[in-house]
Structure formats: C-alpha cells, structure tokens
Amino acid sequence: MTPPAAVVADWILECTACGATRDPEGLPGVCDCGEPWLVRYPTRAQTIVDRTELRRRQGMWRFRTWLPILPGEQPVSLGEGDTPLVRAQRAGSALGLADLWIKDESANPTGSFKARGLSAAVTRAAAAGATGFVLPTAGNAGVAAAAYGARAGLPVRVYAPRSTPATILAQMKVFGADLVLLDGHIGDCGKAARAYAAETGFVDLSTLREPYRIEGKKTLGLEIALAFNWMLPDALVYPAGGGTGLIGMWKAFGELLAAGWVTGPLPRMYAVQAEGCAPVVRAFEEGASRCTAWDEPWTMASGLRVPAPLGGRLMLEAITDSGGGAVAVSEELLSRTAADVSRAEGIDISPEGGAALAGAGLLREAGALAREERIVVFNTGAGWLYRPGAELPRA
Ligand SMILES: *Cc1c(COP(=O)(O)O)cnc(C)c1O
C-alpha cells in the first residue's frame, strides 16, 4: 500500500484537562492524561469567508473555514447538514413558549445528527490512512459510522447493546457494518471496541476518543447562527447522551464570538436526560464538575443511554458557563410529548427529541425559560428508526 500523502494541517490539538498540545499528525486518540483533545485553529482567519459565499454553498461543509479540512481536500460526505429549522407554533403554545423552533436533524443522511460528527471523523481518519473503524453505539452512531465507512470504502465493526431498537440495528447492516450485539449498555460496548481497536489497529470512533466528531457537531450551532442571520437564540434545549452536540455547539459559539461573527450574550445551553439515565443532571444538581457512572441505565431514548460520558466535564462546563441547566424527564412524558408534537407539527419526533421538547416544557414551568424567549429544541433523530417495521393497513 502506498503511504497516505502527508497532511500539513493548520490546526493543533489541545487537551481539555491538562492543556497539553500536539500536532494532529497520525490518528490521535485521547491525551496521555486520558482526557479528550479538542481542535484549535490558531492561524485560521475565520473572518475571511464572505457571507454571500457562505450562503451560496451547501451542506455542513459550507462551514469548512471552521472545520478540520485543508484547502482543496474532499470530505467523506453524504450531503449531511442544512437540516430544517422549523417554527413550531402549535407545540410552542402547548409548552408555553411563544417563539419555539425545532432543528429537525432527522433530515440528515442515516436519519440522525450523528451524520455530522461521523462525516468529519471519517474524513480525517481516512486521510490519515485508517484501515478500518470500530465504535460502540447506543444506536444511531453505529448507523452513521456504517454509512460513512462504506462511503470511505473501509470496513466498520460496531458493538451495540442487544436492546438497541431493531430498525436501527437493521440500518447498520444495510450499510454493511460487521455488527456485534452485547448484553449491557454502551459502556460495555466501549470496552469491547477498545480491545478490538488495539488488536486490529482500526480507528476507535467513540465519542471524544477522537477529536473530530465534535468539529462536525459544531455545524449545528453554525447553521443556527446562519439561519437567524447571526443573532443567536436565547436558549438551546438538547437531549444529551455523550454530549457531542452540546459541547460542539458551545465551541462553535465561542469561535463565532472570538472571530466577531456574533456578539454576546451567547445562548443558554440546557441538557435534557431521561430519568432512567441522568448522570449529567445529577452532577449539575450536586454542583459537581464531573459525572459519576449511573447504575443500571435504562431509557427507550437509546441515544440518551450513556451512563458515564467521557465528555461529562465538558458538558457541565458548557451548561454552567452559558448560564443554562439540566433536567430529567420520565419515559411516559418523553414518549407522550414525541407523539403529541409529531401530530401537531408533522415532524417525526424521536424519543430523544420528545425528551428535549418535554424538558423545554418543564424548564418553562420552572421559570428557567421565559415565554417570549427564542428557544431552539433539537429533534436529533427520526422517530421511524425506533419503530418496528410497520404493517400496511389492509385495503
Ligand atoms: C446520539 C444521540 C443523542 C445524544 O447525542 P450525544 O452527542 O451523544 O449527546 C440524542 N439523540 C439521538 C437521536 C442520538 O442518536
């Protein structure tokens, strides 16, 4: 095999805990101290893109000035991003919110916002000469990894809990993933994935065990800024599992502020979790700076079933620094809200999206959100992925 062409990147990696830095050569995992790297762009002029030019381009890679990609380099892409940002008046009046918007991430390739992160991570790993990928998943990340791996022409091993919704597992196979089902949760799958990566040299795409999924998730925040003409909303309500969206959007807003694209105050960031797996909410309520592992995690919102997120500290920082908060919702409330909002708005709300919307309602009742504020809530994936193959009605 010919070695991959040397990539001369204009970004560096900085450890989020000890502050160590390194160049991005090769296939970076985590810092020697065990904590995640984040990308920094010390020499990028993020002011140079022309606003009209930015609007003319398409998809999440329109924001390449903010992303880990070199001039002229082609990303591994399936047309991710540019998802609808929909005003939700009926849902808003039911929840007591007069200016509610839903960012409908179900419109991404593979049906969830995982597409953004995996497009960025697979792009970088493929450019660095990866021979294959492995990841543990609570559901949709496995589908996106399978699809982007296929797009890059590389094999993908996925470890998923046996309890993952059947349609999601079927989608992984559609894209040719080598799927291994385990009893247990994503944490158990993570251990198996790390062992497999060590054995094969495949790149571990676990949340925050490589630095680039976060960069792809930044485009969620950049799209919202663009859609509202660089006037950021008052608050964002996000269904948090591993936390890539929350951490990525907060990073995006910091970069927009530093480059003068927006002025403060930045949106308050709220994390919503399920009562059966709420390590971030518990840590936030205790005033802790880190999450402790949640015992026997369970929720039908499988994307939120992450009992010990590696990015817990970074999520808590984003929530606290932005003046936001965290709230847990019951299974009953999240599924009822998903069903109600799907009917009210014609958007196929996933259990995670239902959790976020229900959380917005609770935050409104608690006075954390005000009626007139502009609020964006995320429908992070498509509801159909959680349903078994539907029977057609008889004629
Ligand atoms: C993965 C996932 C989440 C949680 O996202 P994190 O980046 O892990 O916080 C929420 N909703 C859906 C549909 C998901 O697939």
PDBQT file of the ligand as one rigid body, heavy atoms in Angstrom, charges set to zero:
ROOT
HETATM    1  C1  LIG A 401     -26.647  10.021  19.981  1.00  0.00    +0.000 C 
HETATM    2  C2  LIG A 401     -27.979  10.624  20.098  1.00  0.00    +0.000 A 
HETATM    3  C3  LIG A 401     -28.265  11.587  21.072  1.00  0.00    +0.000 A 
HETATM    4  C4  LIG A 401     -27.241  12.038  22.066  1.00  0.00    +0.000 C 
HETATM    5  O1  LIG A 401     -26.193  12.690  21.409  1.00  0.00    +0.000 OA
HETATM    6  P1  LIG A 401     -24.793  12.921  22.125  1.00  0.00    +0.000 P 
HETATM    7  O2  LIG A 401     -23.966  13.584  21.131  1.00  0.00    +0.000 OA
HETATM    8  O3  LIG A 401     -24.293  11.558  22.482  1.00  0.00    +0.000 OA
HETATM    9  O4  LIG A 401     -25.106  13.740  23.331  1.00  0.00    +0.000 OA
HETATM   10  C5  LIG A 401     -29.519  12.166  21.065  1.00  0.00    +0.000 A 
HETATM   11  N1  LIG A 401     -30.468  11.792  20.180  1.00  0.00    +0.000 NA
HETATM   12  C6  LIG A 401     -30.237  10.874  19.239  1.00  0.00    +0.000 A 
HETATM   13  C7  LIG A 401     -31.338  10.520  18.296  1.00  0.00    +0.000 C 
HETATM   14  C8  LIG A 401     -28.988  10.262  19.155  1.00  0.00    +0.000 A 
HETATM   15  O5  LIG A 401     -28.764   9.358  18.215  1.00  0.00    +0.000 OA
ENDROOT
TORSDOF 0
